[in-house]
Amino acid sequence: MVGMEEAWLIPAIPAAAFAVLLLVGKYLPRRGDWLAIGAVAASFVLFFPVLIDLLDEVDQPGFAGVSSGIDWVKFSLPTGPDFQLRLGFHVDQLAIVMLVVVSFVALMVQVYSTGYMKGDPRYGWYFAAMSLFVASMLTLVLADNFLLLYAAWEGVGFCSYLLIGFWHERRSAAEAAKKAFVTTRIGDVGLLIGIILLWREAGTFDISEIFEFAENGGYSAEYLTTAVLFLFAGAVGKSAQFPLHVWLPDAMEGPTPVSALIHAATMVVAGVYLVARMLPLFELADPVALNVVTALGLTTVMISATMGLVATDIKQVIAYSTINSLGLMMVALGSGSVTAAMLYLFAHGFFKALLFLSAGSVIHATERQEVSQLGGLAKRMPVTAAVFALGALSMAGIVPLSGFWAKDEILNVAGDHQNFVVYGFMMLSVFITALYMVRVVILTFLGEPRDRGAQEHAHDAEPAMTVPLLLLAALTVVAGFVTFDGVGEALGFPGGFGEFVFSEEPEAFHFPLDVAVLSTVAALAGLATAFYFWSGEAEPARRAAETFRPAYETLKRKYFVDEVYQWAIDRVVLVTGGVVAWFDRNVVNDTGVDGTAGLGVFTGFGMKFLETGKLPNYALAIVTGVIVLAIVFMVVRV
């Protein structure tokens, strides 16, 4: 019977599928897409016995999960304890939430891809890379030590590079892949430094042992704060938090199913998962650590929401909503609530995948991504329009969709643990989020077509693409109800979501009516405002853009962050690199390396004239020496 100790099989199966597809995929029927789908389906099926095993143990006093694995490297040191590296896996409530989201969304995306990617010349390679991507993310979720986590972390980053730049023959896709890779590497260096700092004092990479070491006072407050802030730098890069958010909108250059997987269930939530997993360390550190998490999360929420108001690419609008959601999760973690952050991550995985895959159906049918070229698609694509609107309303926080329950939980904890300014901005973000999400629904599906050529052959997609949309739509409606104790108990859990996923002690579900009413009013106000500005000919929106032209241009140019980075690259990085390159070539290489070799050659060339073996040469040297000595003697005497 498969249980928690066999959870390593969940990432191992997609990894094995990748190996087979890489080696013999081109010889398999349909380039092996069925193997990739079967592998992730097997991972999803294996999740259930692991979940059942955990539910049998979770009520035990002091339960902190189950670890299993093998010793990979082990040797004795002359001083100190033995050094060992493990391939270890850990299953607990946090890992279970991630496993179900990653495996189910990946399965839906893989099935959807059989229709979306049909006919692509690199069809088989696409499914191979997707299998490796899923395997890397599942390994990251289950890793019980920092080294395995970091290896999987880099695996996710490498796969994102491959998939964002999948159509690398397009310069924009190649540039987007490089931008994502380089930007996230900045954060990854911070993560590596944080890991080294924690290991340096604790002498172990095992996460549970590091927790125990920290709880026993092994780290000073200043040292631990420095280490966790470096860890958070990795989360800032992967989860696209300000100021390393710039890669994510450009990542839309990849195939739309890739966008759905990256932005709903895998890469971008890895940073949130990292902070949630390491929250005990953040809480033991100086309060400034969680304050930094909150501040950057809130900044990310506000800048992404406002940039989403003016974006015209349908996928980029959804990308900004992803950044917005990630910021909300960080605010929840900064408030010390794993429950609120993971509940939103759980619900977000379903409605965000739904939004991206619905957008993919629009692009697949119309070959257009600019909302200025769309409009009126609801008549020709009623199923796609309905499920996209459902995902948008869930993102906006409309009751009773899953996004409402998840967002209200974050608002609750922000109200309890943050000041009025933070809470006020959070409520404002609810209004703006509803505004730009309903805007994209109106411009894409309602009104009259703005480009009739895009409408001629538009229709809902084939079943392979539509069925995943319907399943994700169903979960978008019902997933939020896991907050209720009765629903959780009916599913076999100890209670609602907060009774199952928590940091120190269970969090019972409570429903502050004032918060719910206020957030609902804010969301409905955003919905009504969107219809006022963008319905019909959208004349009010055009007038507002002209009236507030400086603000509009600032948002269109993404707060000039990209320009600042480009200036820094052109004026600082490249100039510094040029100086270093000149020094390396002229001083280190030409002088230090080639110069010493040249000096030896020159010296040897000169010395060969001293030993010629010819008596006239020696006689000439003697005479010359005598003359020189005579001249010197005469000069000295004078």
Sequence and secondary structure as in RCSB ss.txt:
>XXXX:A:sequence
MVGMEEAWLIPAIPAAAFAVLLLVGKYLPRRGDWLAIGAVAASFVLFFPVLIDLLDEVDQPGFAGVSSGIDWVKF
SLPTGPDFQLRLGFHVDQLAIVMLVVVSFVALMVQVYSTGYMKGDPRYGWYFAAMSLFVASMLTLVLADNFLLLY
AAWEGVGFCSYLLIGFWHERRSAAEAAKKAFVTTRIGDVGLLIGIILLWREAGTFDISEIFEFAENGGYSAEYLT
TAVLFLFAGAVGKSAQFPLHVWLPDAMEGPTPVSALIHAATMVVAGVYLVARMLPLFELADPVALNVVTALGLTT
VMISATMGLVATDIKQVIAYSTINSLGLMMVALGSGSVTAAMLYLFAHGFFKALLFLSAGSVIHATERQEVSQLG
GLAKRMPVTAAVFALGALSMAGIVPLSGFWAKDEILNVAGDHQNFVVYGFMMLSVFITALYMVRVVILTFLGEPR
DRGAQEHAHDAEPAMTVPLLLLAALTVVAGFVTFDGVGEALGFPGGFGEFVFSEEPEAFHFPLDVAVLSTVAALA
GLATAFYFWSGEAEPARRAAETFRPAYETLKRKYFVDEVYQWAIDRVVLVTGGVVAWFDRNVVNDTGVDGTAGLG
VFTGFGMKFLETGKLPNYALAIVTGVIVLAIVFMVVRV
>XXXX:A:secstr
   GGGTTHHHHHHHHHHHHHHHHGGGSGGGGHHHHHHHHHHHHHHHHHHHHHHHHHTTSTT   EEEEEEEEEE
  SSSS EEEEEEEEESHHHHHHHHHHHHHHHHHHHHHHHHTTT TTHHHHHHHHHHHHHHHHHHHHB BHHHHH
HHHHHHHHHHHHHHTTTTTSHHHHHHHHHHHHHHHHHHHHHHHHHHHHHHHHS  BHHHHHHHHHTT S HHHHH
HHHHHHHHHHHHHTT TTS THHHHGGGS HHHHHHHHHTSHHHHHHHHHHHTHHHHHHS THHHHHHHHHHHHH
HHHHHHHHTT  BHHHHHHHHHHHHHHHHHHHHHTT HHHHHHHHHHHHHHHHHHHHHHHHHHHHHS  BGGG  
 TTTT HHHHHHHHHHHHHHHT TTSHHHHHHHHHHHHHHHHS HHHHHHHHHHHHHHHHHHHHHHHHHHSS  S
 HHHHTT     HHHHHHHHHHHHHHHHGGGGGSHHHHHHTTSSSSHHHHS SSS       HHHHHHHHHHHHH
HHHHHHHHHSTT HHHHHHHHHTHHHHHHHHTGGGHHHHHHHHIIIIIHHHHHHHHHIIIIIIIIIIIHHHHHHH
HHHHHHHTTT    HHHHHHHHHHHHHHHHHHHHHHH 
